[in-house]
Amino acid sequence: MVGDSVDDMTAGYLAGAATVLLVNDVNAHLATHQHTDLCIHSLDELIPVLEQGFIGQIDQGEEAPDTKAQAQEVLASRLL
């Protein structure tokens, strides 16, 4: 599920789908939300993710380390 709101992330999570947040200035705080698996800045960034494969946090017990690092990077860039 790709979206830009908490409703999108939660809907994807509840549906059992991996969730991808399309980050912008308004929703950057959702980068660390418990239902957000991956963050991107543009839809173009999604192409290699889909080509290489992507597994969300459902049934993993916690989010993948690279996703957490991405979320922290997004939030840090918004503070500059």
C-alpha positions as a Markdown table, in Angstrom:
| # | Residue | x | y | z |
|---|---|---|---|---|
| 1 | Met | 0.0 | 0.0 | 0.0 |
| 2 | Val | 1.4 | 3.4 | -1.0 |
| 3 | Gly | 0.0 | 6.5 | 0.6 |
| 4 | Asp | 0.6 | 9.8 | 2.3 |
| 5 | Ser | -1.6 | 9.7 | 5.4 |
| 6 | Val | -2.0 | 7.8 | 8.6 |
| 7 | Asp | -5.2 | 6.4 | 7.3 |
| 8 | Asp | -3.4 | 5.0 | 4.3 |
| 9 | Met | -0.7 | 3.4 | 6.5 |
| 10 | Thr | -3.2 | 2.0 | 8.9 |
| 11 | Ala | -5.4 | 0.6 | 6.1 |
| 12 | Gly | -2.5 | -1.1 | 4.5 |
| 13 | Tyr | -1.3 | -2.5 | 7.9 |
| 14 | Leu | -4.8 | -3.8 | 8.7 |
| 15 | Ala | -5.1 | -5.4 | 5.3 |
| 16 | Gly | -1.8 | -7.2 | 5.9 |
| 17 | Ala | 0.0 | -5.3 | 3.2 |
| 18 | Ala | 3.5 | -3.7 | 3.3 |
| 19 | Thr | 3.1 | 0.1 | 3.6 |
| 20 | Val | 5.1 | 2.8 | 1.9 |
| 21 | Leu | 4.8 | 6.4 | 2.9 |
| 22 | Leu | 5.2 | 9.0 | 0.2 |
| 23 | Val | 6.9 | 11.6 | 2.5 |
| 24 | Asn | 6.2 | 15.3 | 2.2 |
| 25 | Asp | 6.6 | 18.3 | 4.5 |
| 26 | Val | 3.2 | 17.7 | 6.1 |
| 27 | Asn | 3.5 | 14.0 | 6.8 |
| 28 | Ala | 7.2 | 13.6 | 7.7 |
| 29 | His | 6.2 | 12.7 | 11.3 |
| 30 | Leu | 4.5 | 9.5 | 10.0 |
| 31 | Ala | 8.0 | 8.2 | 8.9 |
| 32 | Thr | 8.3 | 6.6 | 12.4 |
| 33 | His | 4.7 | 5.5 | 12.7 |
| 34 | Gln | 4.2 | 1.9 | 13.8 |
| 35 | His | 2.3 | 1.1 | 10.6 |
| 36 | Thr | 4.9 | 2.6 | 8.2 |
| 37 | Asp | 7.2 | 0.1 | 6.7 |
| 38 | Leu | 9.2 | 2.1 | 4.1 |
| 39 | Cys | 9.5 | 5.8 | 3.2 |
| 40 | Ile | 10.1 | 7.3 | -0.2 |
| 41 | His | 10.2 | 10.9 | -1.5 |
| 42 | Ser | 8.9 | 10.2 | -5.0 |
| 43 | Leu | 7.2 | 7.4 | -6.7 |
| 44 | Asp | 10.3 | 6.8 | -8.9 |
| 45 | Glu | 12.0 | 5.5 | -5.8 |
| 46 | Leu | 9.5 | 2.7 | -5.6 |
| 47 | Ile | 10.6 | 1.0 | -8.9 |
| 48 | Pro | 13.8 | -0.6 | -7.6 |
| 49 | Val | 12.1 | -1.5 | -4.3 |
| 50 | Leu | 9.5 | -3.5 | -6.3 |
| 51 | Glu | 12.1 | -5.0 | -8.6 |
| 52 | Gln | 14.2 | -6.2 | -5.7 |
| 53 | Gly | 11.4 | -7.3 | -3.5 |
| 54 | Phe | 10.1 | -5.9 | -0.3 |
| 55 | Ile | 8.7 | -7.4 | 2.9 |
| 56 | Gly | 6.8 | -5.3 | 5.4 |
| 57 | Gln | 6.9 | -5.6 | 9.2 |
| 58 | Ile | 3.9 | -7.9 | 9.6 |
| 59 | Asp | 5.0 | -11.2 | 11.1 |
| 60 | Gln | 8.6 | -9.9 | 11.5 |
| 61 | Gly | 8.1 | -8.6 | 15.0 |
| 62 | Glu | 9.8 | -5.3 | 14.3 |
| 63 | Glu | 10.6 | -3.1 | 11.4 |
| 64 | Ala | 13.6 | -3.8 | 9.2 |
| 65 | Pro | 16.8 | -1.8 | 10.2 |
| 66 | Asp | 17.0 | -0.1 | 6.9 |
| 67 | Thr | 13.5 | 1.2 | 7.2 |
| 68 | Lys | 14.2 | 2.7 | 10.6 |
| 69 | Ala | 17.3 | 4.3 | 9.3 |
| 70 | Gln | 15.3 | 5.8 | 6.4 |
| 71 | Ala | 12.7 | 7.2 | 8.8 |
| 72 | Gln | 15.3 | 8.8 | 10.9 |
| 73 | Glu | 17.0 | 10.3 | 7.9 |
| 74 | Val | 13.7 | 11.8 | 6.7 |
| 75 | Leu | 13.0 | 13.3 | 10.0 |
| 76 | Ala | 16.5 | 14.7 | 10.4 |
| 77 | Ser | 16.4 | 16.3 | 6.9 |
| 78 | Arg | 13.1 | 18.0 | 7.9 |
| 79 | Leu | 14.8 | 19.6 | 10.9 |
| 80 | Leu | 17.5 | 21.3 | 8.8 |
